[in-house]
Amino acid sequence: MKRALLLLPALLLAAAPAALAQGKSDPKITLTWWINPWRIAPPGFPEGKAPTGDEFPRYISEQFMKLHPNVTVKYEVVPNQGFREKVTAAIFAGNPPDVIRPISFDPTWAKQGLLEPIDAYLRVDERTDFLPYTLEEGKYGGKYYLWPWNNSNNGMGSTLLLNPAIFKERKVALPKRPTRDWTLDEFLEVAKKLTFDRNGDGKTDVYAITLAAKDTENTLAWLHRFGAQLVNDEGTAFVINSPEGVRALQFMVDLIYKHKVAPEGASGLGVYDTIDNLHQGRAAMGYGGIYEIGRIDRYVKEGKLKNPIRVEVAPFPHDPKTGPVSYQTSGGFVVFKQKDAYKRKMAMELARFITSPKNVALLEDLLYFSARRSVNRKMDFKGVAEYTDVRPQVEVYLNALKHGKPYFGPSGVDVQPVMAHFTSAIQAALSRQKTPKAALDEFVATANRIVFKK
Amino acid sequence: MLTTSGRVTRPSSGGLARWWRKNATGYLFILPHFLFFAVFFLVPVLGAWALAFTEYLPTSVRFVGLDNFRAALADPLFKVALRNTAVFTGIVVVLWLGKALLVAYLLDPLSKPMQTFFKSAFYLPSVTSGVILSLVWLWIFNPSFGLLNAAISLLGMKPVAWLGETSTALPALMAMQVIMGGGSSIVLLSAALSRIPRELYETALLDGASRWAVFRNVIVPLIQPTLLYLVVTGTINTFQVFESVYVMTQGGPQFATSTVVYLIYETAFVRFQLGLASAQAMILFVLTFVMAAVQFKWLGRSVEY
């Protein structure tokens, strides 16, 4: 103890010149960063409590300030609803945050010169550790703009969730492990059995699945079943009206009206309607990945969901000719244009810090995979082990992601301006106001005119 | 300078100082409000006009003349949005006012406490967030498990995708607006009704006029200034419908509920085209102004203040 007491002043004296040197050479700056609510529990967060989304950015900011005492880090948690509007307003006001995690990478920001390319800051070890497609996600004009963080979204467009209780009730076997792969024919056969009148009043109480025209990612997932693509690989034209696209949309229409395994009214539904129907036991299958297991757990803790349902992850069914396909997406942090070189350097440092192996590993708490190979290898999802046998589900999920494709086309193409037209086309087809071919032809003509000026 | 009619008149050049001494207090009282109005309303509106003639990007501004106005008027979606907005306004304002007038008329004979209770009840939705109301109505209109379809299934009818069909989506939004709206109109019309001397009713009834005749020939003309005010402000407000569209339909299905303000929002915040969005907003401004002027001209002709 005495030795420690003697050592302390010595250490302080030794550290003083370094601190003084840092204080002299590094100016005091403030960095701002925005993120939408990611309910990640940081180290030391009390068990049994559900994080609100504030804890993770606070932890990151505090840790970064410890490493760089001359930097004040101010974070802001921006709700998903209105996120894009708030960012757009900040950009036009000339006051965007220094670092942000956009809900999805917007190539128009890079196109308009609003972002700093990260190429010069990306180290070789980082380049090799990040999954290649996660870096590609933020590529525009030959430069990288995104510090990759999460791998995939919450499974939307990538995998289905099955309610094993309803499968058991209808004496239907789940698709087989380890991959749970199944064909469209097998899916259809099962879907018919899972759609039934439980109380005997002549009306369907449980549907196999819910289709929702406003749920873009899962709609695109269905369109990809037969090999259709929204935009061609060259990023020069919308091509979703291909014979494959028309066949796929016809399949969706048939699920509702011919096979009657999905409820009518899909043209007015969105993604949360499909999630809600699964949670309430009104649909035997829904959408999402392993994150959804955590969401169900959270909803139960928050009292939003009375009876927790167990879910099993399974890939979307596939056409044997096309093979399995899932949605491949990523997210990360971008740095807005900086006038000051030191501030630019530190903004890059902050983005690097958030996406460092140690901090990226925190995504495990949320049942998300990271953009780093080295971190994913170590993830065991012990946090939810009591709730579900998560490891086999992780394998199913990872296997599905192996067949990932960027559903919205190459990252340099900004499809956002025409997605309302896409939704409109799907609504027209799912309400049978237009044939799938007419709906998709009309969309492609409009989209090519707006985006590619054709 | 105040005249006997209560109007402020211009001072003669020699009496400017005297005029200022006399009226300065009044002008100082309205100064804060005027400053607030100028900074937060007048300047942004003028700025939006200027913006409408530019291609406004985050890193550059370029003057493009009338290009944005031409592009807005040539856009088929803008025409659809204009048509939807006109239909929405035309029907909602009429039904809204009809409902408010009927409720106010039915409340008029009631005792004061009863009137207060009902007025508060009808006013309550006006103080509730439009977003919350829209979320509640989303559940009511849910095609599979919503309250409305549950009700009509009791009558043996098939469920309807209220917000998913082009034929029902706009009427559904209009119905919601009519049912939830009109609270402040009821309060204003009740006040107008309470100012009509009772003798006028009684005399007309004693002379053998029917209740309908009394309503049409006595009540309506006497509350016409209030009605005119409500028609004009109701039209302006309804022309700017946004919240329910944003939360409930996002302009769909197939743009059947896309309104001008929703399109402006999409153009500005989704497509990043602030110049074009400003041009769309200015066109809306001109249309609203013209409509209000026409309403004043036509409906205001027979108003006695």
Interface residues (C-beta under 8 A of the other chain):
Chain A: R84 E85 T88 A89 I91 F92 G94 T108 Q112 G113 L114 K203 T210 A213 K214 P263 E264 G265 A266 S267 G268 L269 D273 N277 Q280 R282 Q416 P417 A420 T423 S424 Q427 A428 S431 Q433
Chain B: Y56 L57 P58 T59 F141 N142 P143 S144 F145 S153 P159 V160 A161 W162 L163 G164 E165 T166 A169 T249 Q250 G251 G252 P253 Q254 F255 Y265 E266 A268 F269 V270 R271 F272 L274
